[in-house]
């Protein structure tokens, strides 16, 4: 059951606001979590995402904007711990100053009227790098280098503001994969500290223990010395080592032994820890520099580390990232030319290479108008019309040779239509040269088609019987 803090009325758990006065409802004492409640009068808690030593993390939704977010609620037991409250405040203050696409954004921070301290941040729908490493064991070198470069850019944005993360590890690197492309977000600046903040060491607990994860701490952080951005660079190098080998460069049976080795020993080379895997020789040089015990021997900035790592991986493996519709694929640069087959050439087309684009008609074929010439059907209709005219003239008693107009009709009289214009080229159909008559009869072709120039004859008059009369057909008189 839920209760209204204004009128003390109780309502079912599925009710969010009081129907009488609109006050957000709170669960009765003894509730297991905050699911279903409204925090700070604007964050509707949807479900629980996780729980840590300082409090719980929930998925919430802004009641007015509808935007989802992750909201961290400090547990009531931690509210009496001054160190825990200081850490919570630092996370809100430091992370909210960093505006970078690979840093988890902070939306809101405050304390409710009921005494709940909350931190609303960007909700990242993905997996932690720890889960991805456990799922795959090791990651391909190009993929791991791309993630590390994004994380290095995020750290550079923080370092430019004088903020040192101090707890960089796979758990604090969230990965979202879309269409095969990985996007990382650095989260949890809970123990982040502004460099040169006035403290001589990095101990923030009353018990004297250094806050952080010993497996990924830098030597100076383990020793309790002052740290700067190079400490985060060292931790990022340990994360990268874990991504490509699945193990740590300082193997030991206990955390205490691991911490001691980091202060006294050099990291195990890649070829020794994973002889079954092949690594570029230049990659060992990068790791030797980023994991140097002396901070002065490391990369001066995380951006330099990310850039050098990316260049070494690309040049040594010859691989580039290609973003396609199916996702990001990694291919060898020299294979791009081999991936595309040669263009197939038809042997028949090869034989006529260099010939004009327009195909010439075969020599043995009868001389017909080329493409774009006179239409065949109108010509046939015109020939039939002439034959009917000749027949009618003969029935009327005509004799002798046929008039010139029947022997050599003009183009308009033969086809019955005007010369057409090619639809494709916009040129006249008469552009094609007339066929050449073979030897023998200069006036006809083998098919009997006249080859004389289609010009107006000297005597174009037709017999009276063949001439049409304006307004109708002329009747013959006996």
Buried (B, 14 or more C-beta within 10 A) or exposed (E): EBBBEEEEBEBEBEBBBBEEEEBBBBBEEEBEBBBBBBBBEBBBBBEBBEEEEBBBBBBBBBBEEEEEBBBBBBBEEBBEBEEBBEBBBBBBBBBBBBEBEBBBBBBBBEEBEEEBBBBBBBBBEBBBBBBBBEEEEBBBBBBBBBBBBBBBBBBBBBBEEBBBBBBBBBBBBBBEBEEBEBBBBBBBBBBBBBBEEEEEEBEBEEEEEBBBBBBBBBBBBBBBBBBBBBBBBBBBBBBBBBBBBBEBBBEBEEEEEBBBBBEEEEBBEBEEBBEEEEBBEBBBEBBBBBBBBEBEEBBEBBBBBBBBBBEBBBEBBEBEBEEEEEEBEBEEEEEEEEEEEEEEEEEEEEEEEEEEEEEEEEEEEEBBBBEBBBEEEBBEBBBEBBEEBBEBBEEEEBEEEBBEBBEBBEBEBBBEBEBBBBEEEEEEBBEBEEBEBEEEEEEBBEEEBBBEEBEEBEEEEBBEBBEEEEEEEEEEEE
